[in-house]
Amino acid sequence: MRGLACNRRQFVGGCLTAALALGAPGSWAALMLTPRQTAGPFYPDRLPLDRDNDLVRVEGAAAAAIGTVVQFHGRILDARGEPLNHALIEIWQADANGIYLHSRGGDPQHRDVGFQGYGQFETASDGGYRFRTIRPVPYSGRTPHIHVAVTLPGQPRFTTQCYIRGEPQNAQDYIFTRVEDPRAREALQADFLPLADGSGQQARFDIVLGLTPKA
């Protein structure tokens, strides 16, 4: 799946060669576990045929997605800071009009058909993942966010949400503000920074799971 996703769009500037180091393995004492968050009501009720890690281009669509393109990447780590491979990463989010890929996720007539809305990626030995998506936008009652799910073989599915660090609407978001520990809130946020070539933004969101490697 990883190879197919990368090769089809040649979105590999980053798929297999990204250096996504978080620090030396074993430095787990300094790591904050990523808080679990609700998957929400808008996980796609029907997965798209095109579900690779490039959400900005939909196969068969004439135009690319509306919005600011974001290289969204990170690593999946266990409680000791060791990378986790064969982790299935899923992301889903509203399009630039605030509409999800879901039958109850907004007016389908206003949905951006150039935005995939959902994507998948499987980590390799470095635990790294990478998506091309859009900068999340607010919609009624919610601050901008990206939903993320991680599924490891033999483990229950873990879901969380990634927020834009410094976004003023975070302070009024009823899901984000449920997290009272400031350190835990930091673990849910990422900096969305401009790329040097002006082609969009990048955001790194590492996920630390409360697991330890098998002996």
N, C-alpha and C positions, 0 to 999 in steps of 0.2 A: 504493500500500500504506500509506504513512504516513497519508494522509488518511482512508482507510477505517478504519484502526485507531483513529484519534483520534475520528472522528465517531460511530462505532457506540456507544461508551460515553461520549462527550463527555468523554473523559479528556484535556482540553485545557487544563486549567489549565496544563497544561504542555507540550503537544506542540509548539505553534508559537510560544508567547510567552515561553518560559523564557529568562531572561538567564543564559547559561552561560559567562561570560567567563573566560578563563584568563590574560589579560594581553595585551599588545600583540603582534600577529603580528610575527614577525621576531626575537623574543627567544628564539630556539631554543637558544642556547648554555646556558641555564639549565635546559633540559628534559631529563629522564631518560627514555630510551626504555623503554617498558613491556616487561618480560620476557615472552617466550613461555612458555606452560605447556601441559601436556598437556590434550587435550580429554577424557581419561578414557574409561572404557568405557561410560558411561551417556548419551552423546548419544542422543536418542530414536531408536529403531530404526523407529519409525513416527510421523511428525509428526502432531500433533493437527489436527483440522479447524479448531478455534479456536486461532489462533496469533498474535493481535494483541499489543499491548504492555501489556495489562492481564491479568496472570496470576492476579489475585485473584478474578476472576469468570469462570466458564466458561459459555458459552452453553448453556442447557438445564439447568444444575445448579441445584438448589433453594437451596443455601446457598453463601455465599462461603467462601474458603479459610480454614483454621485458621492462626493465627499472627499475628505483628505485621506490619502493613502497612508497606511501605517504598516511598518514592518514590526509585527508583534512576535516576540520571541522570549525564550527563557530556558530554564532547566527544571527537571523534575528530580528532586532529591529526597533521600530518606532522612531519618532523625540524626544520623551521623554525618550528613553532608555528602553521602555517596550517591552518585547518579543512578537513576532507575531506568533501565532499558525495557523495551517492549511495553511501554506504557502508551495506551491509546489516549490521545489528547483530543478533546472536542471543544470547539468554541461556537457560540451563537450569539447574535446581537441584533438590535433593531437597525434598519437601514437609515439613510440620511433623512428620511421623512418620519422616523420614529415608529416604523411598522416592522413587525416580526414575520418570519416565515412560519406562520401558524394561522389556523382558521379563525382564531379569535384575537389575533395579534394586531388588529388595525384594519382599516379599509383596504382591501386587496386592490382596488382600482387605483390607489395611490402608492402602491408598493413599487420600489425601484427594482425592475426585473433584471437590471444589470448587476445587482448585488446578490451574492449567493446566500447570505444569511446564516450559513452553517458550514463548518469545515472540520476535517479530521487530519491527524498526523500521528505517526508512531515513532517513539523515541528510539535512538540507537544506543550504543554503549556509553556515550557521553551524557545521556539523559536530556539532550537538547531537543527543542521543538521550535518551529518557525511557521508563521502564517503571514499572508499579505491580506490586510483587511482595511477598514476605514476607521478613522477616529470616531469613537462612540459619541452619540448625541443624546441630549435629554429628551424625555417625553413625559406625558402627564404623570406626576407623582414620583418620578425617578430621576436621579442624577445620571450622567453618562456612565456606562459600564459595559463590560464584556463578560459574558458567562463563560466559565471554563469548567470542564469535567475531566477527571483523570481516572482511567480504569486500568488496573494492573491484574495480570493473571492470578486468579484465586483470591482477589481482594474485592471488597465492596466498592462501588463507584463513589468517588469523592467529587463534590461540586463546590465551587466558590465563585466569586466575582472579582473582576479587576476594575479599579476606579482610577480616575485621572488625579494624580497628586496636585494639590493646589486648586482644584475645581471648587468654586464657592458653593455650588449646590450640594456638595457632599454633606455639609453641615445640617441640611434639612431632609436628607434622604432617610426614610424610616427603616431601611434595611442596614445601611451603612452605620447609622448611629446606634443600632443595637449592640454593636461591638464597643464595649466600654474601655477596654485596655488600649491606651495609646500605641503601644508597641504592636498589638494585633492589628490596629487600624493601619499602621504603616505597612504591615505585611500584605495588606490588600490593595495598596496603591502603587502606581508606576508613573515615572516621568515620561511624558510624551514629548519628545524632543525633535527639532527639525534635523533632517538629514543634510549633510554637507553639500550634496549636489542639488538640493532644492526640490527633490522629487517627492517629498512627503515627510513623514515623521517616523520615528522608531520608538518602541516602548519595550522594556525588558521586565518580565514578570516571572520571577522564580517561584516555584511551589515546593514547599517543604512538607512532607507527609510524616505522620507519627509512626513510622515503620523503622525497623532495624534490619540490616542484612541477615539472611539466613546463614547459619553456621555451616 
